[in-house]
Amino acid sequence: MSAINPATLKTTGIHHITAFARDPQANVDFYAGVLGLRLVKQTINFDAPEVYHLYFGDEVGSPGTILTLFPWPHARGGVVGGGQVAATVFAVPTGALGYWEKRLAEHGVSVTRGQRFGANNLNLADVDGLRLQLTEREANAVSVWTGGGVPAAYAIRGFDGAVLYSLDAPRTMETMETLLGMTRIGEDAGYARFAAPGELGGRVDVLLTSREPGRGGAGTVHHIAWRAVDDEQHAAWRRQVADQGYRPTPIVDRQYFQALYFREHGGILFEIATDPPGFARDEPVETLGEQLMLPEWFESQRAEIAAELPPIRLPYGRGEEQA
């Protein structure tokens, strides 16, 4: 029996966010080429192995930095609404927004300026319309990955957090506090902010007004995952989720973390994922993301799986800095 008391559990913040997309190459070009993130893993959707699962993050794919995509070339377009993550918010260094406005304009990406909770931000969308924000914040975490051509002084550090739209905003906000253990710290511009102690991915803004349901599809988020420090704590999280009246899935082996899923009362699909073992478990850090990696239970099907996937070209090689 675990010594962890489920009633004392508190997540340190976002582990990863997973979204639907269409063209894998276009997404690699955008996230690795334009935003300067590292493709830390080329693998497949373990539940639909004919589809890529692409992971973008910092140099090693640290929890709190990871945006993942399921690119289906013929996917319908989604509609953002209740029961979804409405925007994924990346943190950049204070004073970096001018650099990003210029860089994004050079790549034909439209942006608008905004402000929330006293922080300046840029609003933009990826190639499929997925809503993103870049927000300025002071942080100790500094990106050392420059292979995408973004100098470290301006590089995305990881997640600042996320914006949630709920079908039942009061119940979602209750979940943030009573289940995840986050602290409600204030309201601004129609949002309530919840904070976790993690330096990255620790700020989540929930729209105070409930929204009509969204529709899943390219350009929308599939789920948001919260951090568990290890397998023992992960098991305790599952007990807590069940004890509070949710219906968690069994724990699932996702090769680079253990996962469990449940839908909170406002309709948003939540995951809890373990920090270990991480993305270097099956390939060297120096070459992360440069080739298709499969879990052992799919290795016997490698030839058939690879034949169904379009090849991906990376905008860098071996992490060398590009001009």
VOKE-867708 format. One record per residue (C-alpha): residue in one letter; chain; x, y, z. Coordinates in Angstrom, 2 decimals. Layout:
<kolvo A,A,<X,Y,Z>>
...
END
This chain:
<kolvo M,A,<0.00,0.00,0.00>>
<kolvo S,A,<1.36,3.42,-0.96>>
<kolvo A,A,<2.35,5.82,1.80>>
<kolvo I,A,<1.06,8.74,-0.25>>
<kolvo N,A,<-2.13,10.32,1.03>>
<kolvo P,A,<-4.22,11.08,-2.08>>
<kolvo A,A,<-5.92,13.97,-0.28>>
<kolvo T,A,<-2.62,15.89,-0.20>>
<kolvo L,A,<-1.80,15.56,-3.90>>
<kolvo K,A,<-1.10,18.71,-5.88>>
<kolvo T,A,<0.10,18.81,-9.45>>
<kolvo T,A,<3.06,21.04,-10.24>>
<kolvo G,A,<1.46,22.04,-13.54>>
<kolvo I,A,<1.05,20.99,-17.16>>
<kolvo H,A,<2.99,17.98,-18.42>>
<kolvo H,A,<1.97,18.26,-22.08>>
<kolvo I,A,<-0.83,19.39,-24.38>>
<kolvo T,A,<-1.96,17.28,-27.36>>
<kolvo A,A,<-3.75,18.65,-30.42>>
<kolvo F,A,<-5.13,17.51,-33.76>>
<kolvo A,A,<-3.44,18.59,-37.00>>
<kolvo R,A,<-3.32,17.73,-40.70>>
<kolvo D,A,<-0.04,17.75,-42.61>>
<kolvo P,A,<2.92,16.45,-40.57>>
<kolvo Q,A,<5.57,18.26,-42.62>>
<kolvo A,A,<3.75,21.59,-42.39>>
<kolvo N,A,<3.59,21.20,-38.62>>
<kolvo V,A,<7.29,20.32,-38.36>>
<kolvo D,A,<8.09,23.36,-40.48>>
<kolvo F,A,<5.99,25.57,-38.19>>
<kolvo Y,A,<6.89,24.30,-34.73>>
<kolvo A,A,<10.52,23.36,-35.34>>
<kolvo G,A,<11.28,25.86,-38.10>>
<kolvo V,A,<9.26,28.97,-37.18>>
<kolvo L,A,<8.80,28.63,-33.40>>
<kolvo G,A,<12.22,27.04,-32.95>>
<kolvo L,A,<11.09,24.12,-30.80>>
<kolvo R,A,<12.82,20.77,-31.02>>
<kolvo L,A,<11.08,17.74,-32.46>>
<kolvo V,A,<12.03,15.42,-29.62>>
<kolvo K,A,<10.12,12.37,-30.78>>
<kolvo Q,A,<8.77,10.96,-34.04>>
<kolvo T,A,<6.50,8.12,-33.12>>
<kolvo I,A,<2.95,6.97,-33.81>>
<kolvo N,A,<-0.41,7.30,-32.18>>
<kolvo F,A,<-0.37,4.05,-30.21>>
<kolvo D,A,<-4.16,3.82,-30.59>>
<kolvo A,A,<-4.05,4.52,-34.35>>
<kolvo P,A,<-0.61,3.44,-35.61>>
<kolvo E,A,<-1.21,4.70,-39.15>>
<kolvo V,A,<-0.90,8.26,-37.77>>
<kolvo Y,A,<2.17,10.07,-36.50>>
<kolvo H,A,<2.47,11.32,-32.94>>
<kolvo L,A,<4.92,14.23,-32.98>>
<kolvo Y,A,<6.34,15.74,-29.78>>
<kolvo F,A,<7.85,19.24,-29.69>>
<kolvo G,A,<9.58,20.79,-26.68>>
<kolvo D,A,<12.87,21.97,-25.26>>
<kolvo E,A,<16.18,20.19,-25.88>>
<kolvo V,A,<15.11,17.01,-24.05>>
<kolvo G,A,<11.31,17.36,-24.00>>
<kolvo S,A,<11.08,18.36,-20.35>>
<kolvo P,A,<7.64,18.16,-18.72>>
<kolvo G,A,<6.06,21.59,-18.99>>
<kolvo T,A,<7.44,22.20,-22.50>>
<kolvo I,A,<5.79,19.51,-24.63>>
<kolvo L,A,<3.20,20.18,-27.34>>
<kolvo T,A,<2.22,17.00,-29.16>>
<kolvo L,A,<0.30,16.59,-32.41>>
<kolvo F,A,<-1.75,13.89,-34.12>>
<kolvo P,A,<-1.55,14.85,-37.82>>
<kolvo W,A,<-4.32,13.28,-39.92>>
<kolvo P,A,<-3.96,14.64,-43.49>>
<kolvo H,A,<-7.69,14.49,-44.19>>
<kolvo A,A,<-8.97,15.53,-40.77>>
<kolvo R,A,<-11.98,17.81,-40.61>>
<kolvo G,A,<-11.47,21.24,-39.12>>
<kolvo G,A,<-12.35,21.66,-35.46>>
<kolvo V,A,<-14.25,24.45,-33.74>>
<kolvo V,A,<-13.07,25.87,-30.42>>
<kolvo G,A,<-15.72,25.90,-27.70>>
<kolvo G,A,<-16.71,24.55,-24.33>>
<kolvo G,A,<-14.97,21.42,-23.13>>
<kolvo Q,A,<-11.65,22.34,-24.72>>
<kolvo V,A,<-8.31,24.00,-24.19>>
<kolvo A,A,<-8.93,27.27,-26.02>>
<kolvo A,A,<-5.31,28.44,-26.24>>
<kolvo T,A,<-1.87,27.02,-25.53>>
<kolvo V,A,<0.34,29.65,-23.91>>
<kolvo F,A,<4.12,29.59,-24.36>>
<kolvo A,A,<6.50,31.60,-22.16>>
<kolvo V,A,<9.19,33.79,-23.73>>
<kolvo P,A,<11.70,36.07,-21.98>>
<kolvo T,A,<10.64,39.53,-20.95>>
<kolvo G,A,<11.26,41.93,-23.83>>
<kolvo A,A,<11.18,39.19,-26.50>>
<kolvo L,A,<7.82,39.99,-28.10>>
<kolvo G,A,<9.32,42.49,-30.53>>
<kolvo Y,A,<11.65,39.81,-31.86>>
<kolvo W,A,<8.74,37.40,-32.20>>
<kolvo E,A,<6.51,39.93,-33.98>>
<kolvo K,A,<9.25,40.43,-36.58>>
<kolvo R,A,<10.06,36.73,-36.94>>
<kolvo L,A,<6.43,35.68,-37.29>>
<kolvo A,A,<5.74,38.44,-39.82>>
<kolvo E,A,<8.72,37.24,-41.88>>
<kolvo H,A,<7.12,33.80,-41.99>>
<kolvo G,A,<3.67,35.14,-42.91>>
<kolvo V,A,<2.10,34.49,-39.50>>
<kolvo S,A,<-0.47,37.08,-38.38>>
<kolvo V,A,<-0.37,38.22,-34.76>>
<kolvo T,A,<-2.27,40.55,-32.48>>
<kolvo R,A,<-1.10,42.05,-29.20>>
<kolvo G,A,<-2.95,41.52,-25.94>>
<kolvo Q,A,<-2.58,41.60,-22.19>>
<kolvo R,A,<-3.90,39.42,-19.38>>
<kolvo F,A,<-3.03,39.51,-15.71>>
<kolvo G,A,<-0.54,42.30,-16.39>>
<kolvo A,A,<1.54,40.33,-18.91>>
<kolvo N,A,<1.96,41.25,-22.57>>
<kolvo N,A,<1.21,38.56,-25.10>>
<kolvo L,A,<0.99,37.80,-28.79>>
<kolvo N,A,<-2.01,35.91,-30.16>>
<kolvo L,A,<-1.42,33.71,-33.22>>
<kolvo A,A,<-2.44,30.42,-34.80>>
<kolvo D,A,<-0.53,27.52,-36.32>>
<kolvo V,A,<-0.99,26.11,-39.83>>
<kolvo D,A,<-4.25,24.40,-38.83>>
<kolvo G,A,<-5.66,27.31,-36.84>>
<kolvo L,A,<-4.65,26.01,-33.40>>
<kolvo R,A,<-4.75,29.00,-31.06>>
<kolvo L,A,<-1.43,29.88,-29.48>>
<kolvo Q,A,<-0.13,32.71,-27.34>>
<kolvo L,A,<3.36,33.90,-26.53>>
<kolvo T,A,<3.56,35.70,-23.20>>
<kolvo E,A,<6.43,37.46,-21.50>>
<kolvo R,A,<7.55,36.29,-18.09>>
<kolvo E,A,<10.62,36.17,-15.91>>
<kolvo A,A,<11.79,32.61,-15.29>>
<kolvo N,A,<14.92,30.72,-14.38>>
<kolvo A,A,<14.28,28.12,-17.07>>
<kolvo V,A,<16.19,29.08,-20.22>>
<kolvo S,A,<16.08,27.21,-23.52>>
<kolvo V,A,<19.45,25.95,-24.73>>
<kolvo W,A,<18.04,24.61,-28.00>>
<kolvo T,A,<18.93,26.89,-30.93>>
<kolvo G,A,<18.71,24.36,-33.75>>
<kolvo G,A,<15.55,25.98,-35.08>>
<kolvo G,A,<17.32,29.29,-35.60>>
<kolvo V,A,<15.90,31.18,-32.59>>
<kolvo P,A,<18.63,32.62,-30.33>>
<kolvo A,A,<18.49,31.49,-26.71>>
<kolvo A,A,<17.86,35.08,-25.59>>
<kolvo Y,A,<14.44,34.99,-27.30>>
<kolvo A,A,<13.62,31.29,-27.37>>
<kolvo I,A,<10.40,29.74,-26.07>>
<kolvo R,A,<11.10,28.36,-22.61>>
<kolvo G,A,<8.12,26.06,-22.40>>
<kolvo F,A,<4.53,26.57,-21.34>>
<kolvo D,A,<3.38,29.54,-19.38>>
<kolvo G,A,<0.07,27.72,-19.16>>
<kolvo A,A,<-3.23,27.35,-20.99>>
<kolvo V,A,<-6.67,28.90,-21.43>>
<kolvo L,A,<-9.66,26.63,-20.78>>
<kolvo Y,A,<-13.24,26.95,-22.04>>
<kolvo S,A,<-15.75,24.91,-20.06>>
<kolvo L,A,<-19.28,23.64,-20.53>>
<kolvo D,A,<-19.71,24.28,-16.80>>
<kolvo A,A,<-17.18,26.87,-15.66>>
<kolvo P,A,<-17.95,26.71,-11.91>>
<kolvo R,A,<-17.40,22.94,-11.84>>
<kolvo T,A,<-14.19,23.14,-13.88>>
<kolvo M,A,<-12.85,25.77,-11.50>>
<kolvo E,A,<-13.79,23.57,-8.57>>
<kolvo T,A,<-11.83,20.73,-10.18>>
<kolvo M,A,<-8.77,22.93,-10.55>>
<kolvo E,A,<-8.76,23.58,-6.81>>
<kolvo T,A,<-10.18,20.48,-5.15>>
<kolvo L,A,<-8.72,17.78,-7.41>>
<kolvo L,A,<-5.55,19.23,-8.93>>
<kolvo G,A,<-4.70,21.30,-5.86>>
<kolvo M,A,<-4.13,24.54,-7.78>>
<kolvo T,A,<-4.61,27.92,-6.12>>
<kolvo R,A,<-7.06,30.50,-7.43>>
<kolvo I,A,<-5.08,33.74,-7.45>>
<kolvo G,A,<-7.37,36.29,-9.11>>
<kolvo E,A,<-9.57,37.38,-11.98>>
<kolvo D,A,<-8.89,39.57,-15.01>>
<kolvo A,A,<-10.61,40.23,-18.33>>
<kolvo G,A,<-13.28,37.59,-17.70>>
<kolvo Y,A,<-10.89,34.83,-16.61>>
<kolvo A,A,<-9.98,33.23,-13.31>>
<kolvo R,A,<-6.32,32.26,-12.92>>
<kolvo F,A,<-5.16,29.12,-11.13>>
<kolvo A,A,<-1.54,28.56,-10.18>>
<kolvo A,A,<0.58,25.49,-9.50>>
<kolvo P,A,<4.11,25.57,-8.07>>
<kolvo G,A,<5.91,24.45,-11.24>>
<kolvo E,A,<8.02,27.08,-12.96>>
<kolvo L,A,<6.70,26.03,-16.38>>
<kolvo G,A,<3.07,25.22,-17.15>>
<kolvo G,A,<1.84,26.45,-13.79>>
<kolvo R,A,<-0.69,29.10,-14.83>>
<kolvo V,A,<-4.12,28.14,-16.12>>
<kolvo D,A,<-6.84,30.66,-16.98>>
<kolvo V,A,<-10.45,29.50,-17.04>>
<kolvo L,A,<-13.08,31.58,-18.83>>
<kolvo L,A,<-15.62,32.55,-16.19>>
<kolvo T,A,<-18.53,32.12,-18.60>>
<kolvo S,A,<-19.60,28.63,-19.66>>
<kolvo R,A,<-19.47,28.04,-23.42>>
<kolvo E,A,<-21.39,25.94,-25.90>>
<kolvo P,A,<-19.60,22.73,-26.94>>
<kolvo G,A,<-16.70,22.90,-29.35>>
<kolvo R,A,<-16.02,20.31,-32.03>>
<kolvo G,A,<-12.86,18.27,-32.18>>
<kolvo G,A,<-10.76,18.33,-35.32>>
<kolvo A,A,<-7.64,19.85,-36.83>>
<kolvo G,A,<-6.73,23.06,-35.05>>
<kolvo T,A,<-8.17,22.04,-31.66>>
<kolvo V,A,<-6.72,20.45,-28.55>>
<kolvo H,A,<-7.50,16.81,-27.77>>
<kolvo H,A,<-6.39,16.84,-24.12>>
<kolvo I,A,<-4.28,18.55,-21.50>>
<kolvo A,A,<-2.01,16.50,-19.23>>
<kolvo W,A,<-0.97,17.27,-15.66>>
<kolvo R,A,<2.25,16.23,-14.00>>
<kolvo A,A,<2.81,13.34,-11.58>>
<kolvo V,A,<6.33,13.00,-10.22>>
<kolvo D,A,<6.63,9.19,-10.44>>
<kolvo D,A,<4.72,5.93,-10.73>>
<kolvo E,A,<3.88,5.76,-7.03>>
<kolvo Q,A,<2.34,9.21,-7.04>>
<kolvo H,A,<0.60,8.41,-10.32>>
<kolvo A,A,<-1.20,5.47,-8.70>>
<kolvo A,A,<-2.25,7.75,-5.85>>
<kolvo W,A,<-3.60,10.26,-8.38>>
<kolvo R,A,<-5.75,7.55,-9.91>>
<kolvo R,A,<-7.25,6.75,-6.53>>
<kolvo Q,A,<-7.94,10.42,-5.87>>
<kolvo V,A,<-9.58,10.92,-9.27>>
<kolvo A,A,<-11.87,7.94,-8.64>>
<kolvo D,A,<-12.60,8.97,-5.03>>
<kolvo Q,A,<-13.79,12.38,-6.22>>
<kolvo G,A,<-16.36,10.83,-8.53>>
<kolvo Y,A,<-14.59,10.89,-11.88>>
<kolvo R,A,<-14.09,7.83,-14.06>>
<kolvo P,A,<-10.37,7.39,-14.74>>
<kolvo T,A,<-9.08,4.97,-17.32>>
<kolvo P,A,<-6.65,2.25,-16.32>>
<kolvo I,A,<-3.03,3.38,-16.29>>
<kolvo V,A,<-1.66,3.20,-19.85>>
<kolvo D,A,<1.98,2.78,-20.90>>
<kolvo R,A,<2.83,5.59,-23.31>>
<kolvo Q,A,<6.50,4.55,-23.55>>
<kolvo Y,A,<7.85,7.94,-22.42>>
<kolvo F,A,<5.43,8.34,-19.49>>
<kolvo Q,A,<2.58,6.52,-17.80>>
<kolvo A,A,<-0.86,8.00,-18.41>>
<kolvo L,A,<-4.42,7.95,-17.14>>
<kolvo Y,A,<-7.36,9.88,-18.57>>
<kolvo F,A,<-10.69,11.26,-17.37>>
<kolvo R,A,<-13.15,13.92,-18.45>>
<kolvo E,A,<-13.76,16.63,-15.89>>
<kolvo H,A,<-17.28,17.94,-15.27>>
<kolvo G,A,<-16.89,20.85,-17.70>>
<kolvo G,A,<-16.18,18.45,-20.56>>
<kolvo I,A,<-12.40,18.89,-20.90>>
<kolvo L,A,<-10.37,15.71,-21.34>>
<kolvo F,A,<-7.68,15.62,-18.64>>
<kolvo E,A,<-4.69,13.31,-18.45>>
<kolvo I,A,<-2.26,12.76,-15.60>>
<kolvo A,A,<1.20,11.77,-16.83>>
<kolvo T,A,<4.41,10.81,-15.07>>
<kolvo D,A,<7.57,12.88,-15.47>>
<kolvo P,A,<9.78,9.78,-16.05>>
<kolvo P,A,<11.09,7.98,-17.97>>
<kolvo G,A,<11.33,10.72,-20.62>>
<kolvo F,A,<12.21,10.81,-24.30>>
<kolvo A,A,<15.83,9.68,-24.11>>
<kolvo R,A,<14.86,6.17,-23.04>>
<kolvo D,A,<15.12,4.81,-26.59>>
<kolvo E,A,<17.48,7.16,-28.48>>
<kolvo P,A,<20.39,9.48,-27.60>>
<kolvo V,A,<19.68,13.08,-26.60>>
<kolvo E,A,<21.94,14.23,-29.44>>
<kolvo T,A,<19.65,12.75,-32.10>>
<kolvo L,A,<16.21,12.99,-30.51>>
<kolvo G,A,<13.42,13.18,-33.06>>
<kolvo E,A,<15.53,12.40,-36.09>>
<kolvo Q,A,<14.03,9.00,-36.86>>
<kolvo L,A,<10.82,7.05,-36.36>>
<kolvo M,A,<10.75,5.37,-32.95>>
<kolvo L,A,<8.30,2.57,-32.12>>
<kolvo P,A,<7.56,0.83,-28.84>>
<kolvo E,A,<8.63,-2.79,-28.76>>
<kolvo W,A,<5.07,-4.05,-29.24>>
<kolvo F,A,<4.96,-2.38,-32.68>>
<kolvo E,A,<8.49,-3.22,-33.87>>
<kolvo S,A,<7.35,-6.34,-35.72>>
<kolvo Q,A,<5.10,-4.07,-37.85>>
<kolvo R,A,<7.74,-1.40,-38.55>>
<kolvo A,A,<7.88,-1.90,-42.32>>
<kolvo E,A,<4.11,-1.71,-42.76>>
<kolvo I,A,<3.76,1.28,-40.42>>
<kolvo A,A,<6.59,3.23,-42.02>>
<kolvo A,A,<5.13,2.63,-45.49>>
<kolvo E,A,<1.92,4.40,-44.45>>
<kolvo L,A,<3.65,7.49,-43.02>>
<kolvo P,A,<4.90,10.35,-45.19>>
<kolvo P,A,<8.61,11.10,-44.69>>
<kolvo I,A,<9.50,14.08,-42.52>>
<kolvo R,A,<12.33,16.53,-43.21>>
<kolvo L,A,<13.77,18.41,-40.25>>
<kolvo P,A,<14.82,22.07,-40.59>>
<kolvo Y,A,<18.02,21.30,-38.67>>
<kolvo G,A,<20.38,18.44,-37.97>>
<kolvo R,A,<22.13,17.35,-34.81>>
<kolvo G,A,<21.11,20.57,-33.04>>
<kolvo E,A,<23.57,22.86,-34.81>>
<kolvo E,A,<22.59,26.53,-34.81>>
<kolvo Q,A,<21.12,27.86,-38.01>>
<kolvo A,A,<21.45,31.44,-39.26>>
END
